[in-house]
Amino acid sequence: MNVMNQYISKSEQLQTLMNTLDKDNQNVLLSGVTTSFYAPLLQMIFENKKRPMIIMMQNLYHAQRLYDQLIDLMDMNSVRLFPMDEFITAEMLASSSELRIERMNTLASIIENQNKIVVTHVAGATRFLTPKEIFKQADIQLEVGGTYELDELKRKLVELGYQSVRAVEHMGEFSVRGGILDVFPMTEENPIRIEFFDDEIDTIRYFSTETQRSINKVEKAALVPTFELVYSDEQVERFEKNIKERLTKTAPLVEGETRDNLYARIYGDIEKIKNHQDLEVMHKYISLLYEKPDTLLSYFDDPLVIYIDYNRILENQEHMNEDALAWQEGAIENGKTVVDLNLYHPITQTKVSRQLFLLEHTSSLQEIKLTEHVKLMTKSVTEFHGQLEFFAKECKRLKENGVTVFVTVSSVEARNNLANYLEESGVTVAFPTTIDEIREGSIHLVYERLPLGFELLEPNIVVYTDYEVHTKRKKQTAYKSNFKEGKKIKDYNELKLGDYVVHVQHGIGQYIGIETLETNGARKDFLMIAYRGGDKLYVPIDKIEMVQKYVGSEGAKPKIHKLGTSEWEKTKAKVKKTVKDIADKLIKIYAKREHLPGYAFSKDTIEQHAFENAFPYVETDDQLRAVAEIKEDMEAPHPMDRLLIGDVGYGKTEVAMRAAFKAVQDGKQVAYLAPTTILSKQHYESFVARFKDFDVKIGLLNRYVSIKEQQELLTNIKSGKINIVVGTHRILSKDVIFKDLGLLIIDEEQRFGVEHKEKIKEFKTEVDVLTLTATPIPRTLQMSMIGIRSLSLIETPPMNRYPVQTYVLEEHDGVIRDAIERELARDGQVFYLYNRVSDIEKRAARIQKLVPDAVVEYAHGQMSKEQLEQTMADFEEKKFNVLVCTTIIETGIDIPNANTLIISDSYRLGLSQLYQLRGRVGRSDRIAYAYCMYPRNKVLTENAEKRLQTIKEFTELGSGFKIAMRDLAIRGAGDMLGAQQYGFIDTVGLDLYTQLLSEAVVHAREGSNFEVASFELPKLEFDFPTKVDAYIPDFYISDESTKIEIYQKIKKVTNDEEYKDVIDELIDRFGDFPDDVKYLIDLTFLKNITEPYIEKTKSTKNTIEFILKEEITQDIDGQKLFEAVHKIGSMIRLAYKDNRINIIFDLPVVKRLQWFEYALDLFKNFERFKKDVKKV
């Protein structure tokens, strides 16, 4: 226990409390506890009692907050969170898995060692769980050298809720390839690869989801369940009997189609239970699987249970009861569930031997017989907002009154600075390291990561933290969860069956699979592409670079071409022309800027460092890189034109502020241009708050500023009294005259009108310009832009507190009411997205009726600009709390207090839209919720089904992001190159388009003619007589996408290191490979290394000839080559024909493949045969 806690816990009241808690059968009330004292108090109790503690909060939000405070004070292994969705009433199609993974980790850690604090809330504590003993035995323990039946293991993994997939990327997945089992348990940071030799485990190793390669070996591994629901065949029988009894009781309550639906649903659920499918939703049946399911409390032996604000807890329990009843009645009526289904275990029925009730104000506790009441007197402390002289005065006053003061600091620097200041102000401070060094009535500085201060009135103790002294929030730590987001989007170009593809020479077709065919007596793999009119094209897999996945904008269906016609050539010619025009235009602009004189800003000043250090959060690497790139441009002698790309909330504004500060340091003015009035106001407020400690004058210019104020501002801008102006396009008006403008920052340039863009262009030739955008721009396009437009990317998400909890479910009034009321209960606001302007007013009225306490307004794009902006401004100022709106909220608006998003008819929206909409919530330290709803009982079209499926995947950010990225990328390309380019991108697909563009840029730069794109020239053809099967057989890799991925990797092998790497990867991921694969790698390697030197190859039955290019022949030192050939042996000779050296291999009858090795030997490092260039 730290020094301060030791001292505080000596107080009489706390000693009484500690002694009481040692006795059995105690119901103790501790009153007068202020919220800022919760965390230190709980820490003291735990360190004193050394026993399991369960802390019960009223809801998830409060539980999460307390957990965050405790985790700062204590070791992570001593504190766990058991978070449960409070949203038990809905039939979910899907929901995010973060909370479940957190629960699973908590259960596993309790089973390992009970002695810890577990923070939970009503929904968590009342949830039925698998009986502890069964859960305990469900783990699969594996160790090297152990014998296991692989099929039996697969069966068990399915029982534990693991899903079989092609390649393991997320928690709860497994995959089997031959004798290799990959599995990603809930408790591990990385997945595990288990390699069998027969049925004995040969090795166990961790591997990376990113590369699929092994990281390090371990001796043993534990595979824990993925869901709280664990059961065996015996329980399935019990369940089937129980549910059929209830079905018989329920059937008479409904009739006709509803009764048919009920039977279909229940029999469907029986199948799901038998197959261990959909266990998250099936959890509702746990009371039918087990006679006595457990709860979180029954996983502990004799815990101390602490209720914080018990009456609130009971209220929440009551709400849960009402919700559950309402849901059950509705669900029975609609034929969706059976009667007598026990969903959870009420808190009031929990019996434990030691209970402690914490209250801030003394009040009676319903139905609790107290054995002891201990009264504390605590309250929160004053904040000083960094005004140290007032703080020093307060310390003197407290000292005179005999109060013992502790000031907790988090660093040596902070301690020394504060100590020096106080000493200079005449306040003596002590740095105690043991309890004996603490003096009553003195001021003490101690190291402690305490989030908030508090005051104990008896004994007289006051504790201050950095927060009260400086009002500086500590740099926030990231959400502490073991949840591992799926890997970063590896590639949205992964080919799947049925995907549209672009063949460079034949146009757009549809990929229909891989087929192994025999050609010239050897087997090879071919990609099959279907074209119009039933034509099929077989593309040898070693020509895979001729085929790209077609990427068009969302919903764009490409036109499939017919083989052997000229339509594809015509399409390409059209696109080439537009691409050439763009390239020429871009090059001109660039060349002009390069020669313009600009202002070179000075290097960073001391003030600049002070400004940057005052940033209260930890910067991401991307942010720091972007700042460095921008400063380098500003310090250069010509005007900067840099584009800063980063998703909403990724910290672009801070980067822009640092650039603005740099400009002001040189006496230059800065203009910040925002696309809407609201955004200009939001940015103005952010700037004022961020610059408050520095001498920088900031003005706001938009149409809400009165005429008088505008006039005054214009005068001050002209005279240079204003350093930074934030505003809308009003800044671009003629009457705005800057004294000395040095930097223009533009937010979302594509949202300004044509005449404003023209005005911006004029600025670009004179001042440094930084443009910010949230629309990502495709990688390939970024590459082709290098040197034309400077790009900075921020791709790392900010240290977000918690991932947005996403649900997909049928539209249901109860759910909507529930979601809105839950948000309003925490003083939050709600976006309700309804994308039909015609009856949006009616929908708003319906929501108002549903939740009478809410204040509901609506907004849509057909309102006048003024009306729309006024509504949004009112929402931001919390004048109402539910906004029913269309997708106008998709871009740029920042309302941190709105953390619930309900999307009606979500199946109509595209994924990228959903992704951007979800970005509107979860922008503060609260858990945010997104509900994607689809109409009840609606028969969905196949397309909408697919979309729902994708939305379902979207609950895990990783995969939804892939598709969103693809669509946004195309939007980004349109923004960057001009909107009219959309159509062209769709005709040939994004990749081919950007390939053409980058080539056109190179030609425009060199001034050469751009007619034939270089990648269309045929590559060197190999003609080998040896009939070798060089392909990847199905028994080695059966999954087609993986096969293509591996072919692409082999295709890139050009040196020994890559050759070795590919072989290592294959053995690691798939085990030892057959000869066919070995030949494939060797042959590809040989092709790649000979390509720069060889014109063609010729072969007869007994020879194979490599004919060198003429220019290579001229460069070769014949003597050196002859010696090397001679060394290899008699099966290789040289000839000279038509000014070209021919290297001829004679193929013996035996060891026909030996020439392979010799050829590899000879051509590796072929440069060594070149003539030495003599220095003149």
N, C-alpha and C positions, 0 to 999 in steps of 0.2 A: 504494500500500500504506500502511495507517495506521502511525502511529509505533510502536505496540506490536509489530505484526507485523514491521516492519523490524528492530526490536531483536532479537526472538526469532529471526528467520530468519538472523541473523548467527552463530548458534551453530554450532560445528564440525560436529556431526552433521547439521544441516539443510543446511549448505553442501555437505557430502559428498553428501547425497541429491540436491540440486539439480544438482550437476555430473554425477552418474551418469545422471540422467534425460535429459541432453542427448545421450547416446550411443545408437546404434542397437542393436537386439537385446539388450535388457536385461530380465532377470527379477530385480527387486530386492525383497528382503524388508525391511520396516521393522517392527521389533518393539518392544514396550513402549509402544504407543499406547493411552492410556485413552480411553473413548468420548467424554468431554467435550472431548477435544482434536481429534476428527475434523474438525469444521467449520472451526475456525481453520487447521488444518494444510492442508486441501484448498484453502482460500482462498489461503493463501501459495503453494502449488504453482502454482495457476492464475495468480495475478498475476505469478509469477516466469517461468513457462514460456510464457504467452500461447498455449496450444495447446488443441485439443479434448480434453476428458477425459470418459471414461465411468466412472461409479462403480457398481460392482456390489455389491448387498447380497443377503443370503440370502432375504428375502421382502419383500412389499409393505409390511408394517407398518414394518420397519426403514428401507426406502427413503423412505417418507413422512416418518418422523421426521427423517431426515438432511436431506431436502429442506427441511423446515420450518426447521431450524437455519440452513441455508445461505442461505435466502431472507431471513433476518433480517440476515445479514452483507453480502450482495452485491446488486447490481443485478438486478432480476427478469429482465432480458433475458439475463443471463449464466448463469442456472441454470434448468434444465428438468427435469421429471419424466417418465419414460416408464413409467407404471404398467400392469401387465397383470393381468388376473384370474388368480389361481393355480388356477382352478377349470376346467381345460381339458377335464376328462373328460366333462362332462355334455352331453347333447343339450338345449340350452336352448330353451324356447319363447320366452323373452324375458329380457332383463337390462337393468339400468340403463346409461345411456350415458355417465355422467360420465367414466369412465376412458378410454373410447374417444376422447371429445372431447379429453381431455388429451393422449392419444397423437398424435392428428391434428395438434394445435397444435404439439407438440414436433417432429414430422417436418417440418411446414411451416417452423418456425423454423430447423431444421438446414439445410434446403435453402437458406434465405436467407443464413445465416451459420453456418458450422460451429464457430466459435471460442467454445465455451461448455462448461459442465459439464452433463452429462446424468446424472441419478441413475436407476438402474433396478435390477432384481432378476432372479432366475433366470428367472421366467416371461416377463419383458419382453425379456431379452437373447436368449432362445432362440426367440422367436416368428419364424416366417417372415414376410417382408414382400414386397410387390411390388418388383421390381428398381428401384433408385433412379432410373435414367434414365427408365423408363416413368412412375414416380410423378411425376417432375419435369415431364414433358411433359403430364401429365393436367390440369393447371390450365387453366381457361378464363379468358383475359385479355380484359376488355371495356373499351372506352373510348368516350367521347362522340364522335360523328362516325363511328365505325367501322360497317362494314356486316356484318350477321349475318343468317342465315336463321333465323327464330324456331323453325320446326319442327326444324331441325338442332340448335339450342341445347337444345330440350326433350329430344331424343334423347340428347344428350351428358350432360345433367344426370341422366337416368335411369341412364346408364352409370356416373356418378360416385356413384351410390347415393342421389340425392335423391328424395324422395317427392312425388308430385303431390297437393296438398290444396286445400280450398276457400279457406282464409285462412291465411297463413303465421304460425305462432305459435312453432314450435320450430326449433332448428337442424336442417339437413338436409331442409328442406321447400321446395317451390316451388309457385307458382300462376300461371296465365296467365289474364288477362281482356282480351280484345281485343288491343290492341297494348301491353299492360302485363305485364311479367314481374316477379313478386316472388320473391326467393330468399334463404334464410338460410344463408350459408356458415359453416363451423365456426370460422373464424378471426376472425369479427367479433362485436362486442357487440350490434349491431343488424342486422336484415335489410336487404336492398337492393332498391330498386324501379327497374326499368329501363324507360323508356318509349321506344317505337319510333315513328318516323315512316316508314311503309312498312318497309324493312328496315334503316334507319339508326337508330343510337341517338341519341335526341334529348336525354334527360337520364338521369343516374344519381343516385339519392338514397337516403340512409338513411331508414328509417321505424320507427315504434314499434310493437311487437306489441300494446301496451296499447290504443292508439287507432287503429292502422292508418294514421296520418297521417304524412306526410313530416317529416323533421327538418332535414336539410341536404343540399346537393348536393355531389357529388364528380365528378372528371373520369374516374377509372378504378376498376375493381374486379377482384378475382381470385376466381374460384369454385374452391375446392379440393375434392378428393374428400371424401366423408363417411365412407368406410371405408378400411381399409388395403388392401383388395382392389380393384385397378383392372386391367381387362383389356379387350381388344378382340376382334372376331370371330375373329381368327387364333388367339388363345389358347383360345377356346371350342371350336374344332375339335380342337385338341390335347387339351383336357380330355375331350371326348366320346370320342375314340379311347382315351385312357388309362383312363378309368373303365370303359368297356365291356370292355376287356381284363381288368381286375381283377374285373369282375362275372362274367365267364366262369370265372375261377379260383375265385370265392367260391361260385357257385351249387351245385356238387357237395357243399359242406360242410353245406348245410342242405336241408330237404325240405318238401314239402307247403305248408301255409299260410305258413310262415315264408319259404319261397323266393318265393312270390307277393308277400309283403310286401316282400321285399328288392328285387325287380324294380320294384314300384310306387314304392318310396321312391327308388331310384337314378334311375329315369326322371323322377320328380318333381323331384329335385335337378338333373338336366340341364336341365329347363325353367327352374328357378329361376336357374341360372347364365346361361342364354340371355337371360332377362328382367331380369337384375341385381336379383333379389329376395333378401331375407333374407341379405344379404351377411355379416352378423355370424356366422351359423351356417355359411354356405358357405365361410368362411375356411379350414376344415379341409382343403379340396381344393386349397389354393394350390400344393402341390408337384406337382399334376397339371396345373395351368394353365401353370406355368413350369418350364423345365428346371432353372434355378438360381435359386430365390427368394433374396432378400437377407435379412439380419438387421439389427438396429439398428446393429451394428458396421460393417457394410459401407456404411452411409450416411455414414461419416466417412473422410477420407483420413488415415492415419497418426495415430490418436488415442493418447493415453496411457490405458491401461485400469487402473483401480485396484480390486482385489478386497478387500473388507473381510470378514475372517474366512472365508478360502477354503474351509477344511474344512467349515464349515456350508453354504457354497454348494454344494459337491459333494454333501453329504447331501441337500439339497433337490432337487438335480438327480436324484438317485437315486430319491427319493420320486416325483418327476414321472414318471420312467420306469415305475416300478411301477404308478402310477395309470393311465398311458396304456395300458400293456399290459393291465391288468385291464379297462379300459373297452373296448379294442378286442376282446378275447376275448368279453366279454359281448355287445357290439354285433353281432359277426359271428354269434354263436350265435342272437341274436334277430332276425336278418335286418335289421339297421339300418345296417350299413356293409360295406365291401369290405376285402379283405386288402391288404397292402403300402401302407398309407397313412402317409406320413411326416408327423408332426404338428409337429415342431420340430427345431431344429438344436442338438445338445448343446454345452455351453460348452467342454468339453474339446477340441472340434475347431476352436476358434477360434484363428486364427493372427494375432498382432499383434506389432509390433516392440518396443513398450515396455510392460512389465507391472510394476505395483507391488502388492505384497501387504502389507496392513496387519494386524498381529496385536497383541493385547494381551499375550499371553504367547508366548514363542518355542516353536514346535512344528514338527515336520517337515511339509512340504507334499507331498501325494501327487503323484508323477510330474512334479515341476517341478524343472528344473535351474536353480539360482539363480546369477546372475552376481555378486551383491553382497548383503551383509547389513549393514544399518545398525541400530544399537541405540539406541533412545531410552529415557529413563527418565522416564515421566510417571505421575502419579496424580491422583485427584480430591482436592478440598480439603474442609476441615471446613465445616459450616454453623453459623451463629451465631444463627439464629432471632431477629434483631432485638436481641440483647443486645450493645449497642455497647461496653459496658465491656470485655467479654471480647475483642471484636474489636480494640479499641485495644491491649490487653495483648499480643495475638498479633502485632500490627504491630510493637510495640516489640521483642518477642523475635526476630522475623524480621530486623529491622534490625540488632540486635546481632550476629546470626549472618551478617551480610553478604549477606542474600538480597534480590534486587531484586523489589519488589512492585508490581503494577498492580491498581488497583481500577477496574473499568469501571462507569460510571454512564450513565443514559439521559436525564438532564435537568439543566439548570443548577441548578434548585432542589435536586435530590438531591445534586449535586456540592458546592454551598455548605454544605448542612446537614452532610454527612459531614465536609467539610474543617474546618468550625468545631469539630465535636465532637472530631476527632482532635487539632487544634491545642490545644484546651483540655485534652486528656488528655496533652499533652506530646509528641505525634507530629508531626514536621514533614512536610508533604506538598508535592509539586511538581505543576505542571500542564504537562507537556511538550507542545510543538507540533511540535518537530523532534527527530530522533534524537540530535542533539548535546546536547539538554537532559536526556537520561535519565542518571541517576547510578546506578552500580552500588551495591546495598545501600541504596537509598532507596525511599520510598513514593511512588507516582505515581497521580494520579487522571486517567483518560482517558475521553472520550466514546466509547462503542462499544456496539453492541446485541448483546453476546455472551450466548448463552443460559445457559452454565454455566462455572464456573471450572475451573482445572487447575493442576498443579504440574509444572515441569520440574526434575528433580534435577540434571542437568548441562546447561547452566549453571544456577546457582541462581536460578530465576525462579518466582514464585507469582502467579497471576492470580485475583482474586475478582470476582464480579459481584453485582448487586443481589440475585440469588437467594440466594447464600450469606450475604450480610451481613444482609438483612432477611427472608429466606425469603419473598419476595413474588414470586409468578409475575408475569411481565410480562402486561399486559392482552393477552389472546390476539387474534391477528388472525384474520380469517375464512379459511375454506378458499380457497386462492388457485387459482382455476380459472377458465378462460374459459367454463365451462359456464354457460349462462344457463337457469335454471329457466323452464319455460313461464310465460306471463304469470299474474298473480294471477287467481284465478277471476273471470272477468268476470261471468258470470251463469249460475246453474244453471237459469235460466228460459228458456234458448235453446230455441226450438221445433224439434223434429225430427219427421219423418214418423212417424206411428204413436203419437205422444205423446198421453196423455190431457189434455184441456183442460176448463176450467170456463167455461161461458158464463153470465154473471150472470143472464140471464133464462130460459135453457133448460136449464141443468144440465150434467152431465158427458157429454162425447162424446169422439170420437177424431179428432185432426187428420189429414186425409188429403191436404193439399197446397193449392197456390194455383192458381186457375183464372182466366183472363182471359175475361170475358163482356161481351157488348154489351147495355147497357140504355139505353133512350131514345136509341138511335143513337150512344152514345159508349161507348168501351171502358174497363172498369175491372177491377181485380184483386179477387178474393174469396178469403177463407179458406174451405176446405171442411171441415165437421165432420160426422162420421158418428154417428148416434144409433141406439138399439135399433130393431130391426124394419126396418133398411134405410133409415131416414129420413136425408135430408141437409139440412144447414143451410148456406146461403151467407152469409157475413158480409162486408159491404163492408170493405175493408182500412182505410178511414178510421174504422171503428168498432172498431179492434183492441183498444181499452181494455176492451171488453166481454168479451174472452176472455183467460183467464190459463192458464198451464200448470198442470196439476194436480200438486201436490207432496204426496205422502202418505208415511207412514213406509216404511222399506225393505220391499219385498215386498207392500205394501198394494195390492190390485187394486180400483179403485173400481167402483161399480155404474154402468153406463151407463144414462142415462135415455131415456125415450121422449118424443118431441116431443108437445106438446099435451095432456099429462096434468098432474095436480096434484101428483105425487109430489115434484118438485123444490121446489115452494112449501112443502110440508109439512116437508121436510128443512131448508129454510132457517129456517122458523119455529122448529123445535126448537133449532137452533144459536143463533138469536138469543136465545132465552130463556136458555140457559146462559151465553152471552156477557154478557148483561145482569146476571145474578147475579154473575159474576166482577167485572165493572166496579164494581158497587155495593160489593162487599166490599173491593176494592182501594182505592176512594176513601175508604171509612170508615177503613181502617187508616191511610192516608196522612194524613187530616185529623187523626186522633187524635195521631199522632206530631208533626205540625207544632206542636201546642199544648203538647206536653210540655216541661217544663223539663229541660235537660240541662247537662252540664258543658262550658264552652268552654275548650278547651286553649290554652295560650300559643303565641306565635309560636316559630319554630325557635331553638334555642340554639346556642352555639358548639360544644358537645358533639355536637349533632345533625349539624352540618356535618362534624365530624371523623369521626363514625360513617359518614356517607354516603361520605366520601372514601376510607374504608378498604375499600370494595368493590373486589375485585381485577379486575373485568371492566368492559368498557364497557357502560353502560346503553343500552337501546334507547329511542327517542323515546317509544314507548308506555309503557314502564316509568316514565319521568320524568313523563309526563302523568298516569298513574294515581296516582303518589305525590302530585302537586300537588293532584289532585281530592280525595284522601282527607284530606290535611292541611286543606284548605279546610273540608271537612265537620266535621273534629274541632274546628276553631277556632270553629265556629258554636255558638250557645247551645242548640240542641236535639239529641237523640240522632241519631247517624249510622246509616243503614241502607244500606250500599253493597255492591253485588255486583261482584266483580272476576273477569272472565272471561278465561281464557287457556289455551292448550293446555299439555299436560304439558311441563315443562322450559322454559317461556317466561319464567321469572323472577318468578312470583307471590310466591314465598316471600320474596324480597328486599324486595319492595314491602311485604309484611305486616310484615317485621322493622323497616322504617323507621317504620311506624305504631306498632309496639310500643315502639320506642325513644322516640318522641315522648311516648307516654303515660307511660312510666316517668320521663321528665324532669320531669313535673308531679307526681311522687309517687304516680301511680295504679298499680294492678296490672293485669296483662294475663292473660287466659286464652286459650290456643290449643287449640281442640277438633279432634281428628283422628278420622276414622271407624274406624280399626283400631289395634290395639296396635303393630303394626310401624311404621305411619306415625307414630304418636305418638313412638316411639323415634327414628325417622329425623329427624323435625322437631326433637326435643329436641337431638339431636347437632348438627344444623345450627345451631340457636340458640346452643348453648354455644360452638361454634367461631367463629361470627360475632361474638359479644359478648365474646370472651375478653379483649380489651384494655380493656374498660369495666367500671365497677363496677355490674354488674347481676346479681342472684341469680336463677338459673333452676332450677325444680324439675320433676320428671317424675312424673306420677300415672297409673299404669295397673295392671292386675292383676299384672304381673310384679314390681312394687315390693313388698318385704316389708312385712308388717303394721306392724312396728316403725318402718320408715322412713316408711311412710304416716302414722303417728301424729305423728311428728316434723314431717313436711312440713305436715300440717294445722295444727299449732300455729303454725308459722312463717308460714303463709298468713294465719291469723287475726291474728297480731301485726304482719303487714306486712313481715316480714323477707324474704319471697320476693317478687320483683318480677314474675316471669313464670312461669306454670304451663303446661306443655304436657302434654296428656293425652287420654284417650279420654272417653267419656260419664261416666266415673267423676267427672269435674270437676262434673257436674250433680247429684251426690248431695247429700242434705240436710246431711251432716256437713262439706261443704266450705264454710267461711264466710270470705269475703274481708274484709279490713279496709277496702279502698277500691278496688273494681273499676272500672276506667275504660274498658276496651276488651275486647271478646270477638271473637276471630277464629275463624271456623268454616270448616273445610276440607270441601268436598263435602257441603253440608247435606242434599242429597236422600238420602244414604246412612244417615241416622240414623232410628231408629224413631219411631213416633207419639208415645210419651210423652216422648221426648227432645226432639222438635220443640216440644211444648207448653211444656216447660221453657225452651227457647231463646226462645220467643215472650215469656215473662215478662221475660227479660233485656232483650229488645229495647226495652221501654218505658223502661228505666232507664239503660242504658249504650250507648256507641257500639259498633256491630256491623259487622264487615267479613266478608263471606262470600266464599270463594274457590271457583271451579268450573272444571273443564276442559271441560265440555260447552258448545260454542258455542251461542249463542242467535240465532235468525234476526233479520236486520236489521229486517224489517218489524215483528217483535214488539218489538224494542228501541225502535223509534219510538213504538209505542203505549204503551210503558211510561214514556216520558219524563215526569218530574214525579211519577211514582208510586214508582218504585224507582230509586235512583241507580245507574247502571251505569258501570263503567270497563272498557275492553277492552284486552287486550294481544294484538295480532294479528301483530306482527313476530316471526319466529322468532329464537331467540338466535343469536349468531355461532357456529353449529355448525361443528365442525371439518370433517367430511366427510359427504356425504349417505349414507344407508343404501343399500348395494348390494343390489338386489332381483332375485331370479331366479324364473322360473316354469318348472318342469320336472317330468318324470315321477318318481314316487317310485322310489328306487334305493338299495339298501343301501350301495353303494360311496360314493355321494354323501353319504349321512347320516354314514357313518363318517368320511369325509374332512373334512366340515364340523366335526364335533365334535372330531376330533383337532387340526384346525388351530386351533380356539379354545383347546383345552386347552394347546397348545404355547405360547400366549402367556399362560398362567395365567388364562385367562378362564373364563366360565361360559356355559351354553347353556340356552335355553328350548326344549323340544320340545313343541309344542302338539298334543294329541290329544284330540278333543272327545267321546270316548265313555267314560263313567264305568265301564260294565259290564266292559270288559276293559283298563282303563288300566294295571292291575297287570301284566298279561301283556305289554303294550307296553313298559313300563319294563324288564321282564326281558329283552325282546328287544334293547333298546338296550344294556343292560348286557353282553349276550353279544357284541353287535356291536363295542362299544368296551370291552374288559375293563379298561382303565386308568381309565375314568371311574368316578366315584361317583354313582350314579343314585338319585333319589328321585322320588316322585310326589305330586301334590296335586290335589284336586278339591273342588267346592262341597258334596258330600254328607258330607264329613268334619265332625267337630265343630269348632266355631269355634276351640277351644283347640288341637286337633291341627293345624288348617290354619295358624294363626298361628305355632305352633312350627316347622312345616316351613319357612314363609317366613323366619322369623327365622334358622333354621339356614342357609338358602340365602344370606341376606344376609351371614352371618358366614363364608361360604365353607367350611362343613363338608361340603358336597358340591358337585359342579360341573355336573351335568345335572339339570334339573327337568322331568319329564314332567308336563304339567298341562293342565287344560281352560281355557276362556277366562276363568277367574277372574283371570288376570293382566291382564285388559283395563284395569282402572283403577288409577291411583294408586300402584302399587308402583315404587320407584326402586332399581334395582340396577345401578349404573354399570359393574360388572365383567362383566355379562352382555351380550355383544355379538354373539351368534349366535342367530337365531330360526329354528326349523324348523317349518313348519306342515303337518301331515299333512292330506290331504283338504281342501286350501284352497278347493276349488270349492264346498264346502258353506257357507262363511262369507260374510256380507255384506261389502260394501266398507268400510262405516264401521268394522266390527269389525276388518277387516284393517288399516285405517289406524291405529286406536288400538293394535292389538297391535304394529304396527311401531314405534310410539312407545316401546315398552319397551326397545328397543336403540338404540345410537348415542348414548348420553348421556354419553360421555367423549371423550377425544381420540383414540379408536381408530376405525378403519374398522369399521362394523358390517355384518353380512350378514343378509338375510332370504331364506329359501328357501320359496317357495310351491309345495307339491307336490300332484300329482294322481295317482290310482292308475294303474299301468301297464296298458296295453291296455284300459282301461275305455271302453266306449262311452258318451259323455256325452250327457245329454239336451240339447235345444236351449237350455234355460234355463241349464244348467251351462256349456255352450259359451260362451254370452254372458258368463257370469260370468268364465270363464277369460280371455276376450277383455278384459274390463274389468280383471282382475287384471294382465293383460299391460300395459295402459295404465298401470296403477298403478305400474309400475316407474319411470315418470316422475312425480314427485310431483304436478305441476300438475294432470293430468287426473283422477287417482284421487281427488284431494282434492275435486274438484267434487261427486262423487256422495256421498262420505263426508260432506261438509259438509251436503248436503241432508238426509241421514238424521239426522245429529247435531243439525241445527237443529230437527228435529221433536222429538227426544228432549229438547232444551233447552227447547222450548216446553212440553212436558209437565212437565218439572221445575219450570218457573217458575209454571205455572198450576195444577199438581196433575195427577197421573197420569191421573185419570178423563177428562181432556180429550183424550187420545190419539184415542179413538174419534170424537169430534166433528170433530177436525181432519181425520181420514181421510174423513169423509162429504162435506165440501165443499172439501177441499184447503187447504193452509196459507195461501195468499195471501188467499183470500176470507175465511177465518176471521179472520186478523189485521186485515183491512180492517173487518170487522164489529166486531171487538173495539175497535179504536181509535175507531170512531164511537160505540160504546156508552160508552166512557170519557168522551168529550166530552159526551155527553148526561147521563151521571151527574154530571159536574162541574157542568153548568149546571142540573141538576135537571129537564131537559125530557124529554119522552116519546120513547122510542126504538122506533119502529115501522118507519118506512120508511127504509131506508139511502139516503143522498143520491145515491150513485153509480148508483142504479137509475132515477133520473129521466131521461127522454129529453132528449138535448141538442138544440140548435137544428138544424132540418133546412134544408138549402139547396135551393132549387128554381131551377135555372138552365136556360134554354132552349137555351143555346149547346151544340151537340153537339161537345164537345171530348174527345179521348182524353187522360185524365189518369191515367197509370199507368206502371209501370216495365216495359218490354218485356224478354222473355227474352234478346234479343241483347245487351242492355246489362248486366243482372245475371242470370245464369242460376241461381245457387244460391239455393234458397228461404229458407234461414235468414238469409243475408246480406240478401236482399230484405226480409224482415220487419224485420230490424234497421234498415235504411235507412228503411222506412215509419215505424217508430217514431220515428226521429230527425226526419223531416220533420213528423210529427204535432205535435212540440213547438215548432215555430218560431213565436215570438210577437213578435219585434222584428227590426229591420234587421240587427243583429249576428248573431243566430242564423241569419237568412236567408242572409247572406253566408257564414257558417261552413259551412252544409250544402252550399252550392254549391261552395265550395272543397274540401270533403271528397270530394264526388262526382267532381270533376275529378281530384283527386289520386289517388283509389283506382281509378277506373274509366275515366278519360278523359272527353272531351267528351260531353255527354248530348244525346239527341234532344228535340224539342219536347214530346213526351208527358210527359217527366219535368219539363220547365220548367213546363208547365201545372199538373202535380200540385203542385209546390212553391208556385206562385203561389196556386192555389185554396185549398190548405190554410192558407197564410199569411193569406189574406183571411178565411177562415172563423174562424180563431183571433182575429184582431184585431177582427172585428165582433161576435163572440159576446156580449161584455158589454153591448152597446147595442141589439141587434136582437131584435125579438120574432119576426119571420118574414120570409121573402122570397116575392114572388109574381112570376110571369113570364108574359108572353104571347109571341106570335111576335116582336114587335118591341120589347118593353120588359122591363126587369127592375126590380122595386121592392124597396127595403129599408125595412121598416116599423119605426120605433124604438119601444122600450118606452115606456109612458105616463110612468113616473117619470123616464126619461131626457129625454123631450120637455119635461117641466116645468123641467128644469135647463138646457136649451139656450138660448143667446143667439141668437135667430133672425137678428139682424142679421149676426153674425159668420159663421154658417153660410151665409147667403144670399150674402155677399161671396165666400166661398171657392168656392161653387158657380158663381157668375157668372164667376169667374176661369177656371175649368176650361173653360167653353164651353157651346155651345148643346145639346150632347147630354145634358145633365143638368139636371133641374128639381126643384122642391120642391112638395109638396102637403100639406094638413092635413086629416086625416079622423079622426073618433072620438078626438079628443084626442091624436092621434099624428102626428108628422111622417113623411111618406113621402118617401124620396129615390128619384127615378125616373130611370133611364138609358134613353134612346132608342137602339136599336141600329141603326146605319146598315147598309146592305147590304154596303158595303165596310168593311174593317177592323172586322169584327164583334167582334173580341176586344179592341178598344181600351179598352172600358169597364173591363176588368180593371185596367189601369194607373191609370185615373182613380179607380176605387173604392179601390185600395190607397193612392193619394195622399191621398184624402179621410179614410179611416178611420185611417190611421197617426196617432197622437197626437190622437185624436178629443176628448180631454179639453180641447183648446184652445178648443172651442166652448161650454164650460160658462159659465154666468153668473158674473161676479165676485161673490164674497161680500163685501158692504160691512161694514166694521168699525163696530159701533155705539159 
